[in-house]
Amino acid sequence: MKNEARKLAIFLAYEECDMKYKEIAERFNLRNYGKVGWVCSGIREMLQVDKDLMNRLEKIRGIVKRATCQQRT
């Protein structure tokens, strides 16, 4: 899986939405839920060395949290 945006979305679904691997795999049309764990592990490794990726991920988290909070009011 080469698409970084898709990988980040999968990672955020796991980290922020308290979803199980199987549910995430179904929503992202992955045949094997083990792929979700593989993606999350890879993102965690990349975040340790790629500060630019970490900054992009934090911006996305902020946007998602603001959008979620606005929907609740």
C-alpha positions as a LaTeX table, in Angstrom:
\begin{tabular}{lrrr}
\hline
Residue & $x$ (\AA) & $y$ (\AA) & $z$ (\AA) \\
\hline
Met1 & 0.00 & 0.00 & 0.00 \\
Lys2 & 1.78 & 3.14 & $-1.21$ \\
Asn3 & $-0.84$ & 5.83 & $-0.59$ \\
Glu4 & 0.37 & 7.81 & 2.43 \\
Ala5 & $-2.95$ & 9.60 & 2.92 \\
Arg6 & $-4.80$ & 6.28 & 3.08 \\
Lys7 & $-2.27$ & 4.91 & 5.56 \\
Leu8 & $-2.67$ & 7.96 & 7.77 \\
Ala9 & $-6.46$ & 7.64 & 7.62 \\
Ile10 & $-6.21$ & 3.99 & 8.69 \\
Phe11 & $-3.81$ & 4.93 & 11.49 \\
Leu12 & $-6.10$ & 7.72 & 12.71 \\
Ala13 & $-9.14$ & 5.45 & 12.56 \\
Tyr14 & $-7.34$ & 3.10 & 14.93 \\
Glu15 & $-5.80$ & 5.75 & 17.19 \\
Glu16 & $-8.68$ & 8.23 & 17.43 \\
Cys17 & $-11.86$ & 6.25 & 16.83 \\
Asp18 & $-11.23$ & 3.24 & 19.06 \\
Met19 & $-12.05$ & 0.91 & 16.16 \\
Lys20 & $-10.90$ & $-2.70$ & 15.92 \\
Tyr21 & $-8.66$ & $-3.85$ & 13.08 \\
Lys22 & $-11.48$ & $-5.88$ & 11.53 \\
Glu23 & $-13.87$ & $-2.91$ & 11.41 \\
Ile24 & $-11.20$ & $-0.64$ & 9.92 \\
Ala25 & $-10.34$ & $-3.26$ & 7.31 \\
Glu26 & $-14.00$ & $-3.50$ & 6.30 \\
Arg27 & $-14.37$ & 0.28 & 5.99 \\
Phe28 & $-11.21$ & 0.59 & 3.90 \\
Asn29 & $-11.99$ & $-2.49$ & 1.77 \\
Leu30 & $-8.93$ & $-4.40$ & 2.93 \\
Arg31 & $-9.17$ & $-8.16$ & 2.47 \\
Asn32 & $-7.11$ & $-8.93$ & 5.55 \\
Tyr33 & $-7.45$ & $-7.09$ & 8.85 \\
Gly34 & $-3.81$ & $-7.90$ & 9.61 \\
Lys35 & $-2.95$ & $-5.25$ & 7.04 \\
Val36 & $-4.33$ & $-2.63$ & 9.44 \\
Gly37 & $-1.81$ & $-3.65$ & 12.08 \\
Trp38 & 0.96 & $-3.61$ & 9.47 \\
Val39 & $-0.01$ & $-0.08$ & 8.39 \\
Cys40 & $-0.24$ & 1.22 & 11.97 \\
Ser41 & 3.11 & $-0.29$ & 12.86 \\
Gly42 & 4.70 & 1.26 & 9.79 \\
Ile43 & 3.27 & 4.70 & 10.55 \\
Arg44 & 4.52 & 4.49 & 14.15 \\
Glu45 & 8.02 & 3.68 & 12.88 \\
Met46 & 7.93 & 6.50 & 10.34 \\
Leu47 & 6.74 & 9.00 & 12.96 \\
Gln48 & 9.85 & 8.31 & 15.04 \\
Val49 & 12.17 & 9.53 & 12.28 \\
Asp50 & 10.06 & 11.78 & 10.04 \\
Lys51 & 9.20 & 15.00 & 11.87 \\
Asp52 & 7.52 & 16.41 & 8.76 \\
Leu53 & 5.12 & 13.46 & 8.75 \\
Met54 & 4.46 & 14.00 & 12.46 \\
Asn55 & 3.63 & 17.66 & 11.82 \\
Arg56 & 1.26 & 16.75 & 8.97 \\
Leu57 & $-0.44$ & 14.13 & 11.13 \\
Glu58 & $-0.93$ & 16.60 & 14.00 \\
Lys59 & $-2.48$ & 19.14 & 11.60 \\
Ile60 & $-4.90$ & 16.49 & 10.37 \\
Arg61 & $-5.78$ & 15.53 & 13.97 \\
Gly62 & $-6.53$ & 19.17 & 14.75 \\
Ile63 & $-8.76$ & 19.55 & 11.71 \\
Val64 & $-10.66$ & 16.35 & 12.50 \\
Lys65 & $-11.14$ & 17.32 & 16.15 \\
Arg66 & $-12.40$ & 20.81 & 15.24 \\
Ala67 & $-14.81$ & 19.37 & 12.66 \\
Thr68 & $-16.06$ & 16.78 & 15.13 \\
Cys69 & $-16.61$ & 19.37 & 17.86 \\
Gln70 & $-18.49$ & 21.67 & 15.48 \\
Gln71 & $-20.84$ & 18.84 & 14.48 \\
Arg72 & $-21.76$ & 18.23 & 18.13 \\
Thr73 & $-22.98$ & 21.78 & 18.78 \\
\hline
\end{tabular}
